[in-house]
Amino acid sequence: MKKTLSLIFFITFAFSAFAQTTKIKFIKGNISDKTSAVREASPEDAEWISRQAVDFCLENKEILGNDRELDGLAVAAILSYSPEIVKKLSEENKAKLTENLISLFTEFNKSSTVQIAVISKTITLKDIVPSASFTALLNSYLKTTDVKSADSGVFKACVSALEITGNEESFKILYGFLNDSTYSSYNKEIEKAVIALIPNAMNEVAELIKGSDMKKIIEIFELSQKNSQISKKNLCEIAENVLSESILYIDNSSGTSAENIKVQLTALKILDDNNWTRASATALSYFAISKKLYDKRNMNEEQFKTVITSLRNISPLDAVSPLISYLEELNARTENGSTVASEIVLAVINTLGAIGDKAAFDSLLAVTYLNYEESVLTAARAALSGLRWQ
């Protein structure tokens, strides 16, 4: 028993002595010794020594200037702040740590190693220490730094960090860089960050789509589709805005290009797949325009079918009357001996049948008395039998 107590006392004394030695080494030592002390600090003393090291770096930076040993001490101090240590800090000390890290990034602006260490640490601590002030710092850095003379490592680190902690301001800054040839060497990193930030900047995305030309609308839409983590709600809001805004371009020749129609149909499909009934009015407007595009052969049969069938999920209530009117128009053409595409008639009939509104009874019944193909007549009978009367 005495031996055990003696051993415990000895170990405790040894650890205490080591801790004291580490602190003394930091206080009395040169910069190299201080760096060693930071690295050797026990968990119990790590926060104290790290804090002292940061304070020493900031207090002596102006005097020592661009000093490699001081840079090394700063990096060691920054990296020594583990999540476990920071979690135990009071809110006041967390705020002080944030302030110090920002000061280190700002004061050591000639040391890419220190700046990258700060950026890396802010990402590590993002769930423990509020990141808003770091985000503001990085936003400011990107806005004010001459990219031609900026350290590429620091610039890339900033962009990558904002991909994780960025806000709507970050999105606006980075999106502005995308179409600026000055930043072409960082295009891959910038695009990746912009895509990730879209859900955090939905208002800004909507503003970019509104009033923009089709080229920019398509660019934003394609970027949003590359974000595999984007919510269905956000994606549908973007798709609705894209379809709504692109409709305005259909009255001129540029709006009826094959590429633009493809984009519109992609947006419509997203709304259809997600039963986005909020876009009912937009979908009906596009249906009305699509009839004209189809008649002018700007839109092919398969594309027009897609527009018609989408109304079942996007506009199940409001689409009944327009679909009935169109079916009656097709019936009239058939009765007058004009050729009507069976696939289009089938699309209208099947959509009305799927919706099941009894208001479609007369127009569907009229189909069965006309000289349509048997597949059309069969579809009309099936649709009639499925109508809801209550």
Contacts in CASP RR format, 6 or more apart in sequence:
PFRMAT RR
TARGET T0000
AUTHOR 0000-0000-0000
METHOD contacts of the structure
MODEL  1
MKKTLSLIFFITFAFSAFAQTTKIKFIKGNISDKTSAVREASPEDAEWIS
RQAVDFCLENKEILGNDRELDGLAVAAILSYSPEIVKKLSEENKAKLTEN
LISLFTEFNKSSTVQIAVISKTITLKDIVPSASFTALLNSYLKTTDVKSA
DSGVFKACVSALEITGNEESFKILYGFLNDSTYSSYNKEIEKAVIALIPN
AMNEVAELIKGSDMKKIIEIFELSQKNSQISKKNLCEIAENVLSESILYI
DNSSGTSAENIKVQLTALKILDDNNWTRASATALSYFAISKKLYDKRNMN
EEQFKTVITSLRNISPLDAVSPLISYLEELNARTENGSTVASEIVLAVIN
TLGAIGDKAAFDSLLAVTYLNYEESVLTAARAALSGLRWQ
15 42 0 8 1.000
18 42 0 8 1.000
19 42 0 8 1.000
19 44 0 8 1.000
19 45 0 8 1.000
22 37 0 8 1.000
22 40 0 8 1.000
22 41 0 8 1.000
22 42 0 8 1.000
22 45 0 8 1.000
22 49 0 8 1.000
23 37 0 8 1.000
23 45 0 8 1.000
23 48 0 8 1.000
23 49 0 8 1.000
25 33 0 8 1.000
25 34 0 8 1.000
25 36 0 8 1.000
25 37 0 8 1.000
25 40 0 8 1.000
26 33 0 8 1.000
26 34 0 8 1.000
26 37 0 8 1.000
26 38 0 8 1.000
26 49 0 8 1.000
26 52 0 8 1.000
26 53 0 8 1.000
29 37 0 8 1.000
31 67 0 8 1.000
31 69 0 8 1.000
31 70 0 8 1.000
31 73 0 8 1.000
32 69 0 8 1.000
34 53 0 8 1.000
34 56 0 8 1.000
34 73 0 8 1.000
35 53 0 8 1.000
35 69 0 8 1.000
35 72 0 8 1.000
35 73 0 8 1.000
35 76 0 8 1.000
37 49 0 8 1.000
37 53 0 8 1.000
38 49 0 8 1.000
38 50 0 8 1.000
38 53 0 8 1.000
38 73 0 8 1.000
38 76 0 8 1.000
38 77 0 8 1.000
38 80 0 8 1.000
39 76 0 8 1.000
39 80 0 8 1.000
41 48 0 8 1.000
41 49 0 8 1.000
41 50 0 8 1.000
41 80 0 8 1.000
43 84 0 8 1.000
43 85 0 8 1.000
46 80 0 8 1.000
46 82 0 8 1.000
46 85 0 8 1.000
47 81 0 8 1.000
47 85 0 8 1.000
47 88 0 8 1.000
47 89 0 8 1.000
49 80 0 8 1.000
50 77 0 8 1.000
50 80 0 8 1.000
50 81 0 8 1.000
50 85 0 8 1.000
53 73 0 8 1.000
53 74 0 8 1.000
53 76 0 8 1.000
53 77 0 8 1.000
53 80 0 8 1.000
54 74 0 8 1.000
54 77 0 8 1.000
54 78 0 8 1.000
54 100 0 8 1.000
54 104 0 8 1.000
55 100 0 8 1.000
56 73 0 8 1.000
57 70 0 8 1.000
57 73 0 8 1.000
57 74 0 8 1.000
57 77 0 8 1.000
57 104 0 8 1.000
57 108 0 8 1.000
58 100 0 8 1.000
58 103 0 8 1.000
58 104 0 8 1.000
58 107 0 8 1.000
60 70 0 8 1.000
61 70 0 8 1.000
61 107 0 8 1.000
61 108 0 8 1.000
64 70 0 8 1.000
66 110 0 8 1.000
66 111 0 8 1.000
71 108 0 8 1.000
71 111 0 8 1.000
71 113 0 8 1.000
71 114 0 8 1.000
72 113 0 8 1.000
72 114 0 8 1.000
74 104 0 8 1.000
74 108 0 8 1.000
74 111 0 8 1.000
74 114 0 8 1.000
74 117 0 8 1.000
75 113 0 8 1.000
75 114 0 8 1.000
75 117 0 8 1.000
78 101 0 8 1.000
78 104 0 8 1.000
78 114 0 8 1.000
78 117 0 8 1.000
78 118 0 8 1.000
78 121 0 8 1.000
79 117 0 8 1.000
79 121 0 8 1.000
81 97 0 8 1.000
81 121 0 8 1.000
81 125 0 8 1.000
83 124 0 8 1.000
83 125 0 8 1.000
83 128 0 8 1.000
86 94 0 8 1.000
86 97 0 8 1.000
86 125 0 8 1.000
86 128 0 8 1.000
86 129 0 8 1.000
87 128 0 8 1.000
89 97 0 8 1.000
94 128 0 8 1.000
94 129 0 8 1.000
97 129 0 8 1.000
98 129 0 8 1.000
98 130 0 8 1.000
98 133 0 8 1.000
98 134 0 8 1.000
101 118 0 8 1.000
101 121 0 8 1.000
101 122 0 8 1.000
101 134 0 8 1.000
102 118 0 8 1.000
102 133 0 8 1.000
102 134 0 8 1.000
102 137 0 8 1.000
104 114 0 8 1.000
104 118 0 8 1.000
105 114 0 8 1.000
105 115 0 8 1.000
105 118 0 8 1.000
105 119 0 8 1.000
105 137 0 8 1.000
106 137 0 8 1.000
108 114 0 8 1.000
108 115 0 8 1.000
109 115 0 8 1.000
112 151 0 8 1.000
112 153 0 8 1.000
112 154 0 8 1.000
115 151 0 8 1.000
115 154 0 8 1.000
115 157 0 8 1.000
116 153 0 8 1.000
116 154 0 8 1.000
116 157 0 8 1.000
119 138 0 8 1.000
119 154 0 8 1.000
119 157 0 8 1.000
119 158 0 8 1.000
119 161 0 8 1.000
120 157 0 8 1.000
122 129 0 8 1.000
122 131 0 8 1.000
122 134 0 8 1.000
122 161 0 8 1.000
122 165 0 8 1.000
123 161 0 8 1.000
123 164 0 8 1.000
123 165 0 8 1.000
126 164 0 8 1.000
126 165 0 8 1.000
131 165 0 8 1.000
132 167 0 8 1.000
134 161 0 8 1.000
134 165 0 8 1.000
135 162 0 8 1.000
135 165 0 8 1.000
135 166 0 8 1.000
135 167 0 8 1.000
135 169 0 8 1.000
135 170 0 8 1.000
136 169 0 8 1.000
138 158 0 8 1.000
138 161 0 8 1.000
138 162 0 8 1.000
138 165 0 8 1.000
138 166 0 8 1.000
138 170 0 8 1.000
139 162 0 8 1.000
139 166 0 8 1.000
139 167 0 8 1.000
139 169 0 8 1.000
139 170 0 8 1.000
139 173 0 8 1.000
141 158 0 8 1.000
142 155 0 8 1.000
142 158 0 8 1.000
142 159 0 8 1.000
142 162 0 8 1.000
142 173 0 8 1.000
142 174 0 8 1.000
142 177 0 8 1.000
143 173 0 8 1.000
145 155 0 8 1.000
147 155 0 8 1.000
147 182 0 8 1.000
147 183 0 8 1.000
147 186 0 8 1.000
148 182 0 8 1.000
152 185 0 8 1.000
152 186 0 8 1.000
155 186 0 8 1.000
156 186 0 8 1.000
156 189 0 8 1.000
159 174 0 8 1.000
159 186 0 8 1.000
159 189 0 8 1.000
159 190 0 8 1.000
159 193 0 8 1.000
160 189 0 8 1.000
160 193 0 8 1.000
162 170 0 8 1.000
162 174 0 8 1.000
162 193 0 8 1.000
162 197 0 8 1.000
163 192 0 8 1.000
163 193 0 8 1.000
163 196 0 8 1.000
163 197 0 8 1.000
164 196 0 8 1.000
166 197 0 8 1.000
166 200 0 8 1.000
167 197 0 8 1.000
167 200 0 8 1.000
167 201 0 8 1.000
168 197 0 8 1.000
168 200 0 8 1.000
168 201 0 8 1.000
168 203 0 8 1.000
168 204 0 8 1.000
170 193 0 8 1.000
170 197 0 8 1.000
171 194 0 8 1.000
171 197 0 8 1.000
171 198 0 8 1.000
171 200 0 8 1.000
171 201 0 8 1.000
171 204 0 8 1.000
171 205 0 8 1.000
172 201 0 8 1.000
172 204 0 8 1.000
174 190 0 8 1.000
174 193 0 8 1.000
174 194 0 8 1.000
174 197 0 8 1.000
175 194 0 8 1.000
175 204 0 8 1.000
175 208 0 8 1.000
177 183 0 8 1.000
177 186 0 8 1.000
177 190 0 8 1.000
178 187 0 8 1.000
178 190 0 8 1.000
178 191 0 8 1.000
178 194 0 8 1.000
178 219 0 8 1.000
183 190 0 8 1.000
191 223 0 8 1.000
194 223 0 8 1.000
195 223 0 8 1.000
195 224 0 8 1.000
195 226 0 8 1.000
195 227 0 8 1.000
196 227 0 8 1.000
196 229 0 8 1.000
198 205 0 8 1.000
198 223 0 8 1.000
198 224 0 8 1.000
198 227 0 8 1.000
198 230 0 8 1.000
198 234 0 8 1.000
198 238 0 8 1.000
199 227 0 8 1.000
199 229 0 8 1.000
199 230 0 8 1.000
199 231 0 8 1.000
199 234 0 8 1.000
202 234 0 8 1.000
202 237 0 8 1.000
202 238 0 8 1.000
205 220 0 8 1.000
205 224 0 8 1.000
205 238 0 8 1.000
205 241 0 8 1.000
206 237 0 8 1.000
206 238 0 8 1.000
206 241 0 8 1.000
208 216 0 8 1.000
208 220 0 8 1.000
209 216 0 8 1.000
209 217 0 8 1.000
209 220 0 8 1.000
209 221 0 8 1.000
209 238 0 8 1.000
209 241 0 8 1.000
209 242 0 8 1.000
209 245 0 8 1.000
210 241 0 8 1.000
210 245 0 8 1.000
211 245 0 8 1.000
212 220 0 8 1.000
212 245 0 8 1.000
214 246 0 8 1.000
214 249 0 8 1.000
214 254 0 8 1.000
214 255 0 8 1.000
214 260 0 8 1.000
214 263 0 8 1.000
217 242 0 8 1.000
217 245 0 8 1.000
217 246 0 8 1.000
217 263 0 8 1.000
218 259 0 8 1.000
218 260 0 8 1.000
218 263 0 8 1.000
220 238 0 8 1.000
220 242 0 8 1.000
221 238 0 8 1.000
221 239 0 8 1.000
221 242 0 8 1.000
221 263 0 8 1.000
221 266 0 8 1.000
221 267 0 8 1.000
224 230 0 8 1.000
224 234 0 8 1.000
224 235 0 8 1.000
224 238 0 8 1.000
225 235 0 8 1.000
225 266 0 8 1.000
232 274 0 8 1.000
235 270 0 8 1.000
235 274 0 8 1.000
236 270 0 8 1.000
236 271 0 8 1.000
236 274 0 8 1.000
236 276 0 8 1.000
236 278 0 8 1.000
236 279 0 8 1.000
239 266 0 8 1.000
239 267 0 8 1.000
239 268 0 8 1.000
239 270 0 8 1.000
239 271 0 8 1.000
239 276 0 8 1.000
239 279 0 8 1.000
240 267 0 8 1.000
240 271 0 8 1.000
240 276 0 8 1.000
240 278 0 8 1.000
240 279 0 8 1.000
240 282 0 8 1.000
242 263 0 8 1.000
242 264 0 8 1.000
242 267 0 8 1.000
243 264 0 8 1.000
243 267 0 8 1.000
243 268 0 8 1.000
243 271 0 8 1.000
243 279 0 8 1.000
243 282 0 8 1.000
243 283 0 8 1.000
243 286 0 8 1.000
244 279 0 8 1.000
244 282 0 8 1.000
244 285 0 8 1.000
246 255 0 8 1.000
246 260 0 8 1.000
246 263 0 8 1.000
246 264 0 8 1.000
246 267 0 8 1.000
247 264 0 8 1.000
247 282 0 8 1.000
247 285 0 8 1.000
247 286 0 8 1.000
247 289 0 8 1.000
249 255 0 8 1.000
249 260 0 8 1.000
250 256 0 8 1.000
250 289 0 8 1.000
250 293 0 8 1.000
254 260 0 8 1.000
256 293 0 8 1.000
256 296 0 8 1.000
256 298 0 8 1.000
261 293 0 8 1.000
261 298 0 8 1.000
261 299 0 8 1.000
261 303 0 8 1.000
264 286 0 8 1.000
265 303 0 8 1.000
265 306 0 8 1.000
265 307 0 8 1.000
268 283 0 8 1.000
268 286 0 8 1.000
268 306 0 8 1.000
268 307 0 8 1.000
268 310 0 8 1.000
268 314 0 8 1.000
269 306 0 8 1.000
269 310 0 8 1.000
270 276 0 8 1.000
271 279 0 8 1.000
271 283 0 8 1.000
271 310 0 8 1.000
271 313 0 8 1.000
271 314 0 8 1.000
272 309 0 8 1.000
272 310 0 8 1.000
272 313 0 8 1.000
272 314 0 8 1.000
273 313 0 8 1.000
275 313 0 8 1.000
275 314 0 8 1.000
276 313 0 8 1.000
276 314 0 8 1.000
277 313 0 8 1.000
277 314 0 8 1.000
277 315 0 8 1.000
277 316 0 8 1.000
279 314 0 8 1.000
279 315 0 8 1.000
280 314 0 8 1.000
280 315 0 8 1.000
280 317 0 8 1.000
280 318 0 8 1.000
280 319 0 8 1.000
281 318 0 8 1.000
283 310 0 8 1.000
283 311 0 8 1.000
283 314 0 8 1.000
283 315 0 8 1.000
283 319 0 8 1.000
284 311 0 8 1.000
284 315 0 8 1.000
284 318 0 8 1.000
284 319 0 8 1.000
284 322 0 8 1.000
286 307 0 8 1.000
287 307 0 8 1.000
287 308 0 8 1.000
287 311 0 8 1.000
287 319 0 8 1.000
287 322 0 8 1.000
288 322 0 8 1.000
290 299 0 8 1.000
290 303 0 8 1.000
290 304 0 8 1.000
290 307 0 8 1.000
291 304 0 8 1.000
291 326 0 8 1.000
293 299 0 8 1.000
293 304 0 8 1.000
294 300 0 8 1.000
294 301 0 8 1.000
294 303 0 8 1.000
294 304 0 8 1.000
294 344 0 8 1.000
299 307 0 8 1.000
301 341 0 8 1.000
301 343 0 8 1.000
301 344 0 8 1.000
302 343 0 8 1.000
304 344 0 8 1.000
304 347 0 8 1.000
305 343 0 8 1.000
305 344 0 8 1.000
305 347 0 8 1.000
308 323 0 8 1.000
308 344 0 8 1.000
308 347 0 8 1.000
308 348 0 8 1.000
308 351 0 8 1.000
309 347 0 8 1.000
309 350 0 8 1.000
309 351 0 8 1.000
311 319 0 8 1.000
311 322 0 8 1.000
311 323 0 8 1.000
311 351 0 8 1.000
312 319 0 8 1.000
312 351 0 8 1.000
312 354 0 8 1.000
312 355 0 8 1.000
316 355 0 8 1.000
319 351 0 8 1.000
319 355 0 8 1.000
320 352 0 8 1.000
320 355 0 8 1.000
320 357 0 8 1.000
320 359 0 8 1.000
320 360 0 8 1.000
321 359 0 8 1.000
323 348 0 8 1.000
323 351 0 8 1.000
323 352 0 8 1.000
323 355 0 8 1.000
323 360 0 8 1.000
324 352 0 8 1.000
324 359 0 8 1.000
324 360 0 8 1.000
324 363 0 8 1.000
326 348 0 8 1.000
327 345 0 8 1.000
327 348 0 8 1.000
327 349 0 8 1.000
327 352 0 8 1.000
327 360 0 8 1.000
327 363 0 8 1.000
327 364 0 8 1.000
327 367 0 8 1.000
328 363 0 8 1.000
328 366 0 8 1.000
330 340 0 8 1.000
330 344 0 8 1.000
330 345 0 8 1.000
330 348 0 8 1.000
331 363 0 8 1.000
331 366 0 8 1.000
331 367 0 8 1.000
331 370 0 8 1.000
333 340 0 8 1.000
334 340 0 8 1.000
334 370 0 8 1.000
334 371 0 8 1.000
334 372 0 8 1.000
335 370 0 8 1.000
337 371 0 8 1.000
340 372 0 8 1.000
342 372 0 8 1.000
342 373 0 8 1.000
342 375 0 8 1.000
342 376 0 8 1.000
345 367 0 8 1.000
345 372 0 8 1.000
345 376 0 8 1.000
346 375 0 8 1.000
346 376 0 8 1.000
346 379 0 8 1.000
349 364 0 8 1.000
349 367 0 8 1.000
349 376 0 8 1.000
349 379 0 8 1.000
349 380 0 8 1.000
349 383 0 8 1.000
350 379 0 8 1.000
350 383 0 8 1.000
352 360 0 8 1.000
352 363 0 8 1.000
352 364 0 8 1.000
352 383 0 8 1.000
353 360 0 8 1.000
353 364 0 8 1.000
353 382 0 8 1.000
353 383 0 8 1.000
353 386 0 8 1.000
353 387 0 8 1.000
356 383 0 8 1.000
356 386 0 8 1.000
356 387 0 8 1.000
356 388 0 8 1.000
357 387 0 8 1.000
357 388 0 8 1.000
358 387 0 8 1.000
358 388 0 8 1.000
358 389 0 8 1.000
360 383 0 8 1.000
360 387 0 8 1.000
361 384 0 8 1.000
361 387 0 8 1.000
364 380 0 8 1.000
364 383 0 8 1.000
364 384 0 8 1.000
364 387 0 8 1.000
365 380 0 8 1.000
365 384 0 8 1.000
367 376 0 8 1.000
367 377 0 8 1.000
367 380 0 8 1.000
368 377 0 8 1.000
368 380 0 8 1.000
368 381 0 8 1.000
368 384 0 8 1.000
372 380 0 8 1.000
END
